[in-house]
């Protein structure tokens, strides 16, 4: 995956620290970022399909929630 800057690394550090990590390596931040972006992309693709199936161009919160299940 190219270094597309969708989610900032600082946000990854914040999530890991909120989970209880005292220290966070740069590689762990990058790994979490990659995993979360992959999951987000899959959810987004499914949400778009749900909206299209419903005859809408607009993706709604319900589409996202349904796609995340």
Secondary structure by P-SEA (a helix, b strand, c coil): ccccccccaaaaaaaaaaaccccccaaaaaaaaaaaaaaaaaaaaaaaaaaaaaccccccaaaaaaaac
